């Protein structure tokens, strides 16, 4: 399912227009993004948790030349599915 299909699905489920559904989806994504930027965690009970984890700097290898390269430390957004979501999928 892509974004347009998700918007159409939201519109049909809620009775909103596609324009309003698109605005709601964009606001949802922006809210989660802003919370993660602040370092907060977003928990949606029954659905899952969005969080930020820190990855340490590592040394890797260029597969073409074999030369060692430094991979810098970074933050990474993660999603962990909640029990209800996992149960519904299985």
FIKEVO-553206 format. One record per atom (N, C-alpha, C): residue number from 1; residue in one letter; z, y negated, x negated. Coordinates in nm, 2 decimals. Each point is the difference from the previous one (the first is absolute). Example, Ala and Ser with C-alpha at 12.3 -4.5 7.8 and 13.67 -1.06 7.14 Angstrom:
! residues 2
<pt><num>1</num><residu>a</residu><Z>0.78</Z><Y>0.57</Y><X>-1.32</X></pt>
<pt><num>1</num><residu>a</residu><Z>0.00</Z><Y>-0.12</Y><X>0.09</X></pt>
<pt><num>1</num><residu>a</residu><Z>0.00</Z><Y>-0.12</Y><X>-0.09</X></pt>
<pt><num>2</num><residu>s</residu><Z>-0.07</Z><Y>-0.11</Y><X>0.04</X></pt>
<pt><num>2</num><residu>s</residu><Z>0.00</Z><Y>-0.11</Y><X>-0.09</X></pt>
<pt><num>2</num><residu>s</residu><Z>0.08</Z><Y>-0.11</Y><X>0.08</X></pt>
***
This chain:
! residues 90
<pt><num>1</num><residu>x</residu><Z>0.00</Z><Y>0.12</Y><X>-0.09</X></pt>
<pt><num>1</num><residu>x</residu><Z>0.00</Z><Y>-0.12</Y><X>0.09</X></pt>
<pt><num>1</num><residu>x</residu><Z>0.00</Z><Y>-0.12</Y><X>-0.09</X></pt>
<pt><num>2</num><residu>x</residu><Z>-0.09</Z><Y>-0.09</Y><X>0.03</X></pt>
<pt><num>2</num><residu>x</residu><Z>0.00</Z><Y>-0.13</Y><X>-0.08</X></pt>
<pt><num>2</num><residu>x</residu><Z>0.06</Z><Y>-0.11</Y><X>0.08</X></pt>
<pt><num>3</num><residu>x</residu><Z>0.01</Z><Y>-0.12</Y><X>-0.06</X></pt>
<pt><num>3</num><residu>x</residu><Z>0.07</Z><Y>-0.11</Y><X>0.07</X></pt>
<pt><num>3</num><residu>x</residu><Z>-0.06</Z><Y>-0.03</Y><X>0.14</X></pt>
<pt><num>4</num><residu>x</residu><Z>-0.13</Z><Y>-0.01</Y><X>0.01</X></pt>
<pt><num>4</num><residu>x</residu><Z>-0.06</Z><Y>-0.03</Y><X>0.13</X></pt>
<pt><num>4</num><residu>x</residu><Z>0.03</Z><Y>0.10</Y><X>0.11</X></pt>
<pt><num>5</num><residu>x</residu><Z>0.00</Z><Y>0.13</Y><X>-0.04</X></pt>
<pt><num>5</num><residu>x</residu><Z>0.04</Z><Y>0.11</Y><X>0.09</X></pt>
<pt><num>5</num><residu>x</residu><Z>0.15</Z><Y>-0.01</Y><X>0.04</X></pt>
<pt><num>6</num><residu>x</residu><Z>0.08</Z><Y>-0.04</Y><X>-0.10</X></pt>
<pt><num>6</num><residu>x</residu><Z>0.14</Z><Y>-0.02</Y><X>0.03</X></pt>
<pt><num>6</num><residu>x</residu><Z>0.02</Z><Y>-0.11</Y><X>0.10</X></pt>
<pt><num>7</num><residu>x</residu><Z>-0.07</Z><Y>-0.11</Y><X>-0.02</X></pt>
<pt><num>7</num><residu>x</residu><Z>0.01</Z><Y>-0.12</Y><X>0.09</X></pt>
<pt><num>7</num><residu>x</residu><Z>-0.04</Z><Y>0.04</Y><X>0.14</X></pt>
<pt><num>8</num><residu>x</residu><Z>-0.11</Z><Y>0.07</Y><X>0.01</X></pt>
<pt><num>8</num><residu>x</residu><Z>-0.05</Z><Y>0.05</Y><X>0.13</X></pt>
<pt><num>8</num><residu>x</residu><Z>0.10</Z><Y>0.09</Y><X>0.07</X></pt>
<pt><num>9</num><residu>x</residu><Z>0.07</Z><Y>0.09</Y><X>-0.08</X></pt>
<pt><num>9</num><residu>x</residu><Z>0.10</Z><Y>0.09</Y><X>0.05</X></pt>
<pt><num>9</num><residu>x</residu><Z>0.12</Z><Y>-0.08</Y><X>0.05</X></pt>
<pt><num>10</num><residu>x</residu><Z>0.04</Z><Y>-0.10</Y><X>-0.07</X></pt>
<pt><num>10</num><residu>x</residu><Z>0.12</Z><Y>-0.08</Y><X>0.04</X></pt>
<pt><num>10</num><residu>x</residu><Z>-0.04</Z><Y>-0.08</Y><X>0.13</X></pt>
<pt><num>11</num><residu>x</residu><Z>-0.12</Z><Y>-0.05</Y><X>0.00</X></pt>
<pt><num>11</num><residu>x</residu><Z>-0.04</Z><Y>-0.07</Y><X>0.12</X></pt>
<pt><num>11</num><residu>x</residu><Z>0.00</Z><Y>0.09</Y><X>0.13</X></pt>
<pt><num>12</num><residu>x</residu><Z>-0.05</Z><Y>0.12</Y><X>-0.02</X></pt>
<pt><num>12</num><residu>x</residu><Z>0.00</Z><Y>0.09</Y><X>0.12</X></pt>
<pt><num>12</num><residu>x</residu><Z>0.13</Z><Y>0.05</Y><X>0.04</X></pt>
<pt><num>13</num><residu>x</residu><Z>0.09</Z><Y>0.02</Y><X>-0.10</X></pt>
<pt><num>13</num><residu>x</residu><Z>0.14</Z><Y>0.04</Y><X>0.03</X></pt>
<pt><num>13</num><residu>x</residu><Z>0.09</Z><Y>-0.11</Y><X>0.07</X></pt>
<pt><num>14</num><residu>x</residu><Z>-0.02</Z><Y>-0.12</Y><X>-0.05</X></pt>
<pt><num>14</num><residu>x</residu><Z>0.09</Z><Y>-0.11</Y><X>0.05</X></pt>
<pt><num>14</num><residu>x</residu><Z>-0.06</Z><Y>-0.09</Y><X>0.11</X></pt>
<pt><num>15</num><residu>x</residu><Z>-0.14</Z><Y>0.01</Y><X>0.02</X></pt>
<pt><num>15</num><residu>x</residu><Z>-0.06</Z><Y>-0.09</Y><X>0.09</X></pt>
<pt><num>15</num><residu>x</residu><Z>-0.03</Z><Y>-0.14</Y><X>-0.05</X></pt>
<pt><num>16</num><residu>x</residu><Z>0.03</Z><Y>-0.02</Y><X>-0.13</X></pt>
<pt><num>16</num><residu>x</residu><Z>-0.03</Z><Y>-0.13</Y><X>-0.07</X></pt>
<pt><num>16</num><residu>x</residu><Z>-0.15</Z><Y>0.00</Y><X>-0.03</X></pt>
<pt><num>17</num><residu>x</residu><Z>-0.05</Z><Y>-0.12</Y><X>-0.02</X></pt>
<pt><num>17</num><residu>x</residu><Z>-0.14</Z><Y>-0.01</Y><X>-0.04</X></pt>
<pt><num>17</num><residu>x</residu><Z>-0.01</Z><Y>0.04</Y><X>-0.15</X></pt>
<pt><num>18</num><residu>x</residu><Z>-0.12</Z><Y>0.03</Y><X>-0.04</X></pt>
<pt><num>18</num><residu>x</residu><Z>-0.02</Z><Y>0.04</Y><X>-0.14</X></pt>
<pt><num>18</num><residu>x</residu><Z>0.04</Z><Y>-0.11</Y><X>-0.10</X></pt>
<pt><num>19</num><residu>x</residu><Z>-0.03</Z><Y>-0.13</Y><X>0.04</X></pt>
<pt><num>19</num><residu>x</residu><Z>0.04</Z><Y>-0.11</Y><X>-0.08</X></pt>
<pt><num>19</num><residu>x</residu><Z>0.15</Z><Y>-0.01</Y><X>-0.02</X></pt>
<pt><num>20</num><residu>x</residu><Z>0.08</Z><Y>0.01</Y><X>0.11</X></pt>
<pt><num>20</num><residu>x</residu><Z>0.14</Z><Y>0.00</Y><X>0.00</X></pt>
<pt><num>20</num><residu>x</residu><Z>0.05</Z><Y>0.12</Y><X>-0.08</X></pt>
<pt><num>21</num><residu>x</residu><Z>-0.06</Z><Y>0.12</Y><X>0.02</X></pt>
<pt><num>21</num><residu>x</residu><Z>0.04</Z><Y>0.12</Y><X>-0.08</X></pt>
<pt><num>21</num><residu>x</residu><Z>-0.02</Z><Y>-0.02</Y><X>-0.15</X></pt>
<pt><num>22</num><residu>x</residu><Z>-0.11</Z><Y>-0.07</Y><X>-0.04</X></pt>
<pt><num>22</num><residu>x</residu><Z>-0.03</Z><Y>-0.02</Y><X>-0.14</X></pt>
<pt><num>22</num><residu>x</residu><Z>0.11</Z><Y>-0.10</Y><X>-0.05</X></pt>
<pt><num>23</num><residu>x</residu><Z>0.03</Z><Y>-0.10</Y><X>0.07</X></pt>
<pt><num>23</num><residu>x</residu><Z>0.11</Z><Y>-0.10</Y><X>-0.04</X></pt>
<pt><num>23</num><residu>x</residu><Z>0.13</Z><Y>0.07</Y><X>-0.02</X></pt>
<pt><num>24</num><residu>x</residu><Z>0.03</Z><Y>0.09</Y><X>0.09</X></pt>
<pt><num>24</num><residu>x</residu><Z>0.13</Z><Y>0.08</Y><X>0.00</X></pt>
<pt><num>24</num><residu>x</residu><Z>0.00</Z><Y>0.09</Y><X>-0.13</X></pt>
<pt><num>25</num><residu>x</residu><Z>-0.11</Z><Y>0.07</Y><X>-0.02</X></pt>
<pt><num>25</num><residu>x</residu><Z>-0.01</Z><Y>0.09</Y><X>-0.12</X></pt>
<pt><num>25</num><residu>x</residu><Z>0.01</Z><Y>-0.08</Y><X>-0.13</X></pt>
<pt><num>26</num><residu>x</residu><Z>-0.07</Z><Y>-0.12</Y><X>0.00</X></pt>
<pt><num>26</num><residu>x</residu><Z>0.00</Z><Y>-0.08</Y><X>-0.12</X></pt>
<pt><num>26</num><residu>x</residu><Z>0.15</Z><Y>-0.06</Y><X>-0.03</X></pt>
<pt><num>27</num><residu>x</residu><Z>0.06</Z><Y>-0.03</Y><X>0.11</X></pt>
<pt><num>27</num><residu>x</residu><Z>0.14</Z><Y>-0.05</Y><X>-0.01</X></pt>
<pt><num>27</num><residu>x</residu><Z>0.10</Z><Y>0.11</Y><X>-0.05</X></pt>
<pt><num>28</num><residu>x</residu><Z>-0.02</Z><Y>0.12</Y><X>0.05</X></pt>
<pt><num>28</num><residu>x</residu><Z>0.08</Z><Y>0.11</Y><X>-0.04</X></pt>
<pt><num>28</num><residu>x</residu><Z>-0.02</Z><Y>0.03</Y><X>-0.15</X></pt>
<pt><num>29</num><residu>x</residu><Z>-0.13</Z><Y>0.00</Y><X>-0.05</X></pt>
<pt><num>29</num><residu>x</residu><Z>-0.02</Z><Y>0.03</Y><X>-0.14</X></pt>
<pt><num>29</num><residu>x</residu><Z>0.05</Z><Y>-0.11</Y><X>-0.09</X></pt>
<pt><num>30</num><residu>x</residu><Z>-0.02</Z><Y>-0.13</Y><X>0.05</X></pt>
<pt><num>30</num><residu>x</residu><Z>0.05</Z><Y>-0.11</Y><X>-0.08</X></pt>
<pt><num>30</num><residu>x</residu><Z>0.16</Z><Y>0.00</Y><X>-0.01</X></pt>
<pt><num>31</num><residu>x</residu><Z>0.06</Z><Y>0.04</Y><X>0.11</X></pt>
<pt><num>31</num><residu>x</residu><Z>0.15</Z><Y>0.00</Y><X>0.00</X></pt>
<pt><num>31</num><residu>x</residu><Z>0.05</Z><Y>0.11</Y><X>-0.10</X></pt>
<pt><num>32</num><residu>x</residu><Z>-0.06</Z><Y>0.11</Y><X>0.00</X></pt>
<pt><num>32</num><residu>x</residu><Z>0.04</Z><Y>0.11</Y><X>-0.09</X></pt>
<pt><num>32</num><residu>x</residu><Z>-0.03</Z><Y>-0.05</Y><X>-0.15</X></pt>
<pt><num>33</num><residu>x</residu><Z>-0.12</Z><Y>-0.06</Y><X>-0.02</X></pt>
<pt><num>33</num><residu>x</residu><Z>-0.03</Z><Y>-0.04</Y><X>-0.13</X></pt>
<pt><num>33</num><residu>x</residu><Z>0.10</Z><Y>-0.10</Y><X>-0.05</X></pt>
<pt><num>34</num><residu>x</residu><Z>0.03</Z><Y>-0.10</Y><X>0.08</X></pt>
<pt><num>34</num><residu>x</residu><Z>0.10</Z><Y>-0.10</Y><X>-0.04</X></pt>
<pt><num>34</num><residu>x</residu><Z>0.14</Z><Y>0.06</Y><X>-0.03</X></pt>
<pt><num>35</num><residu>x</residu><Z>0.04</Z><Y>0.09</Y><X>0.08</X></pt>
<pt><num>35</num><residu>x</residu><Z>0.13</Z><Y>0.06</Y><X>-0.03</X></pt>
<pt><num>35</num><residu>x</residu><Z>0.00</Z><Y>0.08</Y><X>-0.13</X></pt>
<pt><num>36</num><residu>x</residu><Z>-0.11</Z><Y>0.07</Y><X>-0.02</X></pt>
<pt><num>36</num><residu>x</residu><Z>-0.01</Z><Y>0.08</Y><X>-0.13</X></pt>
<pt><num>36</num><residu>x</residu><Z>-0.01</Z><Y>-0.10</Y><X>-0.12</X></pt>
<pt><num>37</num><residu>x</residu><Z>-0.06</Z><Y>-0.11</Y><X>0.01</X></pt>
<pt><num>37</num><residu>x</residu><Z>-0.01</Z><Y>-0.10</Y><X>-0.11</X></pt>
<pt><num>37</num><residu>x</residu><Z>0.14</Z><Y>-0.05</Y><X>-0.03</X></pt>
<pt><num>38</num><residu>x</residu><Z>0.08</Z><Y>-0.01</Y><X>0.10</X></pt>
<pt><num>38</num><residu>x</residu><Z>0.14</Z><Y>-0.05</Y><X>-0.02</X></pt>
<pt><num>38</num><residu>x</residu><Z>0.09</Z><Y>0.11</Y><X>-0.06</X></pt>
<pt><num>39</num><residu>x</residu><Z>-0.05</Z><Y>0.12</Y><X>0.00</X></pt>
<pt><num>39</num><residu>x</residu><Z>0.08</Z><Y>0.11</Y><X>-0.05</X></pt>
<pt><num>39</num><residu>x</residu><Z>0.08</Z><Y>0.07</Y><X>0.11</X></pt>
<pt><num>40</num><residu>x</residu><Z>-0.03</Z><Y>-0.03</Y><X>0.13</X></pt>
<pt><num>40</num><residu>x</residu><Z>0.07</Z><Y>0.06</Y><X>0.11</X></pt>
<pt><num>40</num><residu>x</residu><Z>-0.07</Z><Y>0.13</Y><X>0.03</X></pt>
<pt><num>41</num><residu>x</residu><Z>0.07</Z><Y>0.08</Y><X>0.09</X></pt>
<pt><num>41</num><residu>x</residu><Z>-0.05</Z><Y>0.13</Y><X>0.04</X></pt>
<pt><num>41</num><residu>x</residu><Z>-0.02</Z><Y>-0.02</Y><X>0.15</X></pt>
<pt><num>42</num><residu>x</residu><Z>-0.11</Z><Y>0.06</Y><X>0.06</X></pt>
<pt><num>42</num><residu>x</residu><Z>-0.03</Z><Y>-0.01</Y><X>0.14</X></pt>
<pt><num>42</num><residu>x</residu><Z>0.02</Z><Y>0.14</Y><X>0.06</X></pt>
<pt><num>43</num><residu>x</residu><Z>0.10</Z><Y>0.02</Y><X>0.09</X></pt>
<pt><num>43</num><residu>x</residu><Z>0.02</Z><Y>0.13</Y><X>0.06</X></pt>
<pt><num>43</num><residu>x</residu><Z>-0.04</Z><Y>0.00</Y><X>0.15</X></pt>
<pt><num>44</num><residu>x</residu><Z>-0.09</Z><Y>0.09</Y><X>0.03</X></pt>
<pt><num>44</num><residu>x</residu><Z>-0.03</Z><Y>0.01</Y><X>0.14</X></pt>
<pt><num>44</num><residu>x</residu><Z>0.04</Z><Y>0.14</Y><X>0.05</X></pt>
<pt><num>45</num><residu>x</residu><Z>0.12</Z><Y>0.00</Y><X>0.07</X></pt>
<pt><num>45</num><residu>x</residu><Z>0.06</Z><Y>0.13</Y><X>0.03</X></pt>
<pt><num>45</num><residu>x</residu><Z>-0.10</Z><Y>0.09</Y><X>0.08</X></pt>
<pt><num>46</num><residu>x</residu><Z>-0.01</Z><Y>0.12</Y><X>-0.05</X></pt>
<pt><num>46</num><residu>x</residu><Z>-0.09</Z><Y>0.10</Y><X>0.07</X></pt>
<pt><num>46</num><residu>x</residu><Z>-0.14</Z><Y>-0.01</Y><X>-0.06</X></pt>
<pt><num>47</num><residu>x</residu><Z>-0.04</Z><Y>-0.10</Y><X>-0.07</X></pt>
<pt><num>47</num><residu>x</residu><Z>-0.13</Z><Y>-0.02</Y><X>-0.06</X></pt>
<pt><num>47</num><residu>x</residu><Z>0.01</Z><Y>0.02</Y><X>-0.15</X></pt>
<pt><num>48</num><residu>x</residu><Z>0.07</Z><Y>-0.09</Y><X>-0.07</X></pt>
<pt><num>48</num><residu>x</residu><Z>0.01</Z><Y>0.02</Y><X>-0.14</X></pt>
<pt><num>48</num><residu>x</residu><Z>0.06</Z><Y>-0.13</Y><X>-0.07</X></pt>
<pt><num>49</num><residu>x</residu><Z>0.00</Z><Y>0.00</Y><X>-0.13</X></pt>
<pt><num>49</num><residu>x</residu><Z>0.06</Z><Y>-0.11</Y><X>-0.08</X></pt>
<pt><num>49</num><residu>x</residu><Z>-0.11</Z><Y>-0.04</Y><X>-0.10</X></pt>
<pt><num>50</num><residu>x</residu><Z>-0.02</Z><Y>-0.14</Y><X>-0.01</X></pt>
<pt><num>50</num><residu>x</residu><Z>-0.08</Z><Y>-0.06</Y><X>-0.10</X></pt>
<pt><num>50</num><residu>x</residu><Z>0.10</Z><Y>-0.05</Y><X>-0.10</X></pt>
<pt><num>51</num><residu>x</residu><Z>-0.02</Z><Y>0.02</Y><X>-0.13</X></pt>
<pt><num>51</num><residu>x</residu><Z>0.09</Z><Y>-0.05</Y><X>-0.11</X></pt>
<pt><num>51</num><residu>x</residu><Z>-0.09</Z><Y>-0.02</Y><X>-0.12</X></pt>
<pt><num>52</num><residu>x</residu><Z>0.07</Z><Y>-0.07</Y><X>-0.10</X></pt>
<pt><num>52</num><residu>x</residu><Z>-0.06</Z><Y>-0.03</Y><X>-0.13</X></pt>
<pt><num>52</num><residu>x</residu><Z>0.07</Z><Y>0.07</Y><X>-0.10</X></pt>
<pt><num>53</num><residu>x</residu><Z>-0.07</Z><Y>0.07</Y><X>-0.09</X></pt>
<pt><num>53</num><residu>x</residu><Z>0.06</Z><Y>0.07</Y><X>-0.11</X></pt>
<pt><num>53</num><residu>x</residu><Z>-0.05</Z><Y>-0.06</Y><X>-0.13</X></pt>
<pt><num>54</num><residu>x</residu><Z>0.08</Z><Y>0.02</Y><X>-0.11</X></pt>
<pt><num>54</num><residu>x</residu><Z>-0.04</Z><Y>-0.05</Y><X>-0.13</X></pt>
<pt><num>54</num><residu>x</residu><Z>-0.05</Z><Y>0.11</Y><X>-0.08</X></pt>
<pt><num>55</num><residu>x</residu><Z>-0.11</Z><Y>-0.02</Y><X>-0.07</X></pt>
<pt><num>55</num><residu>x</residu><Z>-0.06</Z><Y>0.10</Y><X>-0.09</X></pt>
<pt><num>55</num><residu>x</residu><Z>0.02</Z><Y>-0.05</Y><X>-0.14</X></pt>
<pt><num>56</num><residu>x</residu><Z>0.05</Z><Y>0.08</Y><X>-0.09</X></pt>
<pt><num>56</num><residu>x</residu><Z>0.03</Z><Y>-0.04</Y><X>-0.13</X></pt>
<pt><num>56</num><residu>x</residu><Z>-0.14</Z><Y>-0.01</Y><X>-0.08</X></pt>
<pt><num>57</num><residu>x</residu><Z>0.01</Z><Y>-0.07</Y><X>-0.11</X></pt>
<pt><num>57</num><residu>x</residu><Z>-0.12</Z><Y>-0.01</Y><X>-0.09</X></pt>
<pt><num>57</num><residu>x</residu><Z>-0.02</Z><Y>0.13</Y><X>-0.07</X></pt>
<pt><num>58</num><residu>x</residu><Z>-0.12</Z><Y>0.05</Y><X>-0.01</X></pt>
<pt><num>58</num><residu>x</residu><Z>-0.03</Z><Y>0.13</Y><X>-0.07</X></pt>
<pt><num>58</num><residu>x</residu><Z>-0.11</Z><Y>-0.02</Y><X>-0.10</X></pt>
<pt><num>59</num><residu>x</residu><Z>-0.02</Z><Y>0.10</Y><X>-0.07</X></pt>
<pt><num>59</num><residu>x</residu><Z>-0.12</Z><Y>0.01</Y><X>-0.10</X></pt>
<pt><num>59</num><residu>x</residu><Z>-0.09</Z><Y>0.10</Y><X>0.06</X></pt>
<pt><num>60</num><residu>x</residu><Z>-0.13</Z><Y>-0.04</Y><X>0.01</X></pt>
<pt><num>60</num><residu>x</residu><Z>-0.10</Z><Y>0.10</Y><X>0.05</X></pt>
<pt><num>60</num><residu>x</residu><Z>-0.11</Z><Y>0.01</Y><X>-0.11</X></pt>
<pt><num>61</num><residu>x</residu><Z>-0.10</Z><Y>0.08</Y><X>0.03</X></pt>
<pt><num>61</num><residu>x</residu><Z>-0.11</Z><Y>0.02</Y><X>-0.09</X></pt>
<pt><num>61</num><residu>x</residu><Z>-0.13</Z><Y>-0.03</Y><X>0.07</X></pt>
<pt><num>62</num><residu>x</residu><Z>-0.09</Z><Y>-0.07</Y><X>-0.07</X></pt>
<pt><num>62</num><residu>x</residu><Z>-0.13</Z><Y>-0.03</Y><X>0.05</X></pt>
<pt><num>62</num><residu>x</residu><Z>-0.08</Z><Y>0.14</Y><X>-0.01</X></pt>
<pt><num>63</num><residu>x</residu><Z>-0.04</Z><Y>0.05</Y><X>0.11</X></pt>
<pt><num>63</num><residu>x</residu><Z>-0.07</Z><Y>0.13</Y><X>0.00</X></pt>
<pt><num>63</num><residu>x</residu><Z>-0.13</Z><Y>0.00</Y><X>-0.08</X></pt>
<pt><num>64</num><residu>x</residu><Z>-0.07</Z><Y>-0.11</Y><X>-0.01</X></pt>
<pt><num>64</num><residu>x</residu><Z>-0.12</Z><Y>0.00</Y><X>-0.07</X></pt>
<pt><num>64</num><residu>x</residu><Z>0.02</Z><Y>0.00</Y><X>-0.15</X></pt>
<pt><num>65</num><residu>x</residu><Z>0.09</Z><Y>-0.08</Y><X>-0.05</X></pt>
<pt><num>65</num><residu>x</residu><Z>0.02</Z><Y>-0.02</Y><X>-0.14</X></pt>
<pt><num>65</num><residu>x</residu><Z>0.12</Z><Y>0.07</Y><X>-0.06</X></pt>
<pt><num>66</num><residu>x</residu><Z>0.10</Z><Y>0.03</Y><X>0.09</X></pt>
<pt><num>66</num><residu>x</residu><Z>0.12</Z><Y>0.07</Y><X>-0.04</X></pt>
<pt><num>66</num><residu>x</residu><Z>0.10</Z><Y>-0.10</Y><X>-0.06</X></pt>
<pt><num>67</num><residu>x</residu><Z>-0.03</Z><Y>-0.13</Y><X>0.00</X></pt>
<pt><num>67</num><residu>x</residu><Z>0.09</Z><Y>-0.10</Y><X>-0.05</X></pt>
<pt><num>67</num><residu>x</residu><Z>0.12</Z><Y>-0.02</Y><X>0.09</X></pt>
<pt><num>68</num><residu>x</residu><Z>0.11</Z><Y>-0.03</Y><X>-0.05</X></pt>
<pt><num>68</num><residu>x</residu><Z>0.12</Z><Y>-0.03</Y><X>0.08</X></pt>
<pt><num>68</num><residu>x</residu><Z>-0.01</Z><Y>-0.14</Y><X>0.06</X></pt>
<pt><num>69</num><residu>x</residu><Z>0.04</Z><Y>-0.01</Y><X>0.12</X></pt>
<pt><num>69</num><residu>x</residu><Z>0.01</Z><Y>-0.13</Y><X>0.07</X></pt>
<pt><num>69</num><residu>x</residu><Z>0.13</Z><Y>-0.01</Y><X>0.07</X></pt>
<pt><num>70</num><residu>x</residu><Z>0.05</Z><Y>-0.13</Y><X>0.01</X></pt>
<pt><num>70</num><residu>x</residu><Z>0.12</Z><Y>-0.02</Y><X>0.06</X></pt>
<pt><num>70</num><residu>x</residu><Z>-0.02</Z><Y>-0.04</Y><X>0.15</X></pt>
<pt><num>71</num><residu>x</residu><Z>0.07</Z><Y>0.07</Y><X>0.09</X></pt>
<pt><num>71</num><residu>x</residu><Z>-0.01</Z><Y>-0.02</Y><X>0.14</X></pt>
<pt><num>71</num><residu>x</residu><Z>0.13</Z><Y>-0.08</Y><X>0.04</X></pt>
<pt><num>72</num><residu>x</residu><Z>-0.02</Z><Y>-0.13</Y><X>0.04</X></pt>
<pt><num>72</num><residu>x</residu><Z>0.12</Z><Y>-0.08</Y><X>0.03</X></pt>
<pt><num>72</num><residu>x</residu><Z>0.08</Z><Y>0.04</Y><X>0.12</X></pt>
<pt><num>73</num><residu>x</residu><Z>0.13</Z><Y>-0.04</Y><X>0.00</X></pt>
<pt><num>73</num><residu>x</residu><Z>0.09</Z><Y>0.03</Y><X>0.11</X></pt>
<pt><num>73</num><residu>x</residu><Z>-0.06</Z><Y>-0.08</Y><X>0.12</X></pt>
<pt><num>74</num><residu>x</residu><Z>0.03</Z><Y>0.06</Y><X>0.12</X></pt>
<pt><num>74</num><residu>x</residu><Z>-0.05</Z><Y>-0.07</Y><X>0.12</X></pt>
<pt><num>74</num><residu>x</residu><Z>0.09</Z><Y>0.05</Y><X>0.12</X></pt>
<pt><num>75</num><residu>x</residu><Z>-0.02</Z><Y>-0.08</Y><X>0.11</X></pt>
<pt><num>75</num><residu>x</residu><Z>0.06</Z><Y>0.04</Y><X>0.12</X></pt>
<pt><num>75</num><residu>x</residu><Z>-0.10</Z><Y>0.07</Y><X>0.09</X></pt>
<pt><num>76</num><residu>x</residu><Z>0.04</Z><Y>0.10</Y><X>0.08</X></pt>
<pt><num>76</num><residu>x</residu><Z>-0.10</Z><Y>0.07</Y><X>0.08</X></pt>
<pt><num>76</num><residu>x</residu><Z>0.06</Z><Y>0.01</Y><X>0.14</X></pt>
<pt><num>77</num><residu>x</residu><Z>-0.08</Z><Y>-0.03</Y><X>0.10</X></pt>
<pt><num>77</num><residu>x</residu><Z>0.04</Z><Y>0.02</Y><X>0.14</X></pt>
<pt><num>77</num><residu>x</residu><Z>-0.01</Z><Y>0.15</Y><X>0.04</X></pt>
<pt><num>78</num><residu>x</residu><Z>0.10</Z><Y>0.05</Y><X>0.07</X></pt>
<pt><num>78</num><residu>x</residu><Z>0.00</Z><Y>0.14</Y><X>0.04</X></pt>
<pt><num>78</num><residu>x</residu><Z>0.04</Z><Y>0.01</Y><X>0.15</X></pt>
<pt><num>79</num><residu>x</residu><Z>-0.05</Z><Y>0.11</Y><X>0.06</X></pt>
<pt><num>79</num><residu>x</residu><Z>0.04</Z><Y>0.02</Y><X>0.14</X></pt>
<pt><num>79</num><residu>x</residu><Z>0.05</Z><Y>0.15</Y><X>0.00</X></pt>
<pt><num>80</num><residu>x</residu><Z>0.11</Z><Y>0.01</Y><X>0.07</X></pt>
<pt><num>80</num><residu>x</residu><Z>0.06</Z><Y>0.13</Y><X>0.02</X></pt>
<pt><num>80</num><residu>x</residu><Z>0.01</Z><Y>0.03</Y><X>0.15</X></pt>
<pt><num>81</num><residu>x</residu><Z>-0.07</Z><Y>0.10</Y><X>0.05</X></pt>
<pt><num>81</num><residu>x</residu><Z>-0.01</Z><Y>0.03</Y><X>0.14</X></pt>
<pt><num>81</num><residu>x</residu><Z>0.14</Z><Y>0.04</Y><X>0.05</X></pt>
<pt><num>82</num><residu>x</residu><Z>0.03</Z><Y>-0.04</Y><X>0.12</X></pt>
<pt><num>82</num><residu>x</residu><Z>0.13</Z><Y>0.04</Y><X>0.07</X></pt>
<pt><num>82</num><residu>x</residu><Z>-0.01</Z><Y>0.14</Y><X>0.05</X></pt>
<pt><num>83</num><residu>x</residu><Z>0.11</Z><Y>0.05</Y><X>0.04</X></pt>
<pt><num>83</num><residu>x</residu><Z>0.01</Z><Y>0.14</Y><X>0.05</X></pt>
<pt><num>83</num><residu>x</residu><Z>-0.08</Z><Y>0.02</Y><X>0.13</X></pt>
<pt><num>84</num><residu>x</residu><Z>0.01</Z><Y>-0.10</Y><X>0.09</X></pt>
<pt><num>84</num><residu>x</residu><Z>-0.08</Z><Y>0.01</Y><X>0.13</X></pt>
<pt><num>84</num><residu>x</residu><Z>-0.15</Z><Y>0.00</Y><X>-0.03</X></pt>
<pt><num>85</num><residu>x</residu><Z>-0.05</Z><Y>-0.08</Y><X>-0.09</X></pt>
<pt><num>85</num><residu>x</residu><Z>-0.14</Z><Y>0.00</Y><X>-0.03</X></pt>
<pt><num>85</num><residu>x</residu><Z>-0.04</Z><Y>0.13</Y><X>-0.07</X></pt>
<pt><num>86</num><residu>x</residu><Z>0.08</Z><Y>0.05</Y><X>-0.09</X></pt>
<pt><num>86</num><residu>x</residu><Z>-0.03</Z><Y>0.13</Y><X>-0.06</X></pt>
<pt><num>86</num><residu>x</residu><Z>-0.01</Z><Y>0.11</Y><X>0.10</X></pt>
<pt><num>87</num><residu>x</residu><Z>0.10</Z><Y>0.00</Y><X>0.09</X></pt>
<pt><num>87</num><residu>x</residu><Z>0.01</Z><Y>0.11</Y><X>0.10</X></pt>
<pt><num>87</num><residu>x</residu><Z>-0.12</Z><Y>-0.01</Y><X>0.09</X></pt>
<pt><num>88</num><residu>x</residu><Z>-0.05</Z><Y>-0.12</Y><X>0.04</X></pt>
<pt><num>88</num><residu>x</residu><Z>-0.11</Z><Y>-0.01</Y><X>0.09</X></pt>
<pt><num>88</num><residu>x</residu><Z>-0.13</Z><Y>0.04</Y><X>-0.06</X></pt>
<pt><num>89</num><residu>x</residu><Z>-0.01</Z><Y>-0.02</Y><X>-0.13</X></pt>
<pt><num>89</num><residu>x</residu><Z>-0.12</Z><Y>0.04</Y><X>-0.08</X></pt>
<pt><num>89</num><residu>x</residu><Z>-0.01</Z><Y>0.15</Y><X>-0.01</X></pt>
<pt><num>90</num><residu>x</residu><Z>0.12</Z><Y>0.06</Y><X>-0.03</X></pt>
<pt><num>90</num><residu>x</residu><Z>0.01</Z><Y>0.15</Y><X>-0.02</X></pt>
<pt><num>90</num><residu>x</residu><Z>0.02</Z><Y>0.06</Y><X>0.13</X></pt>
***
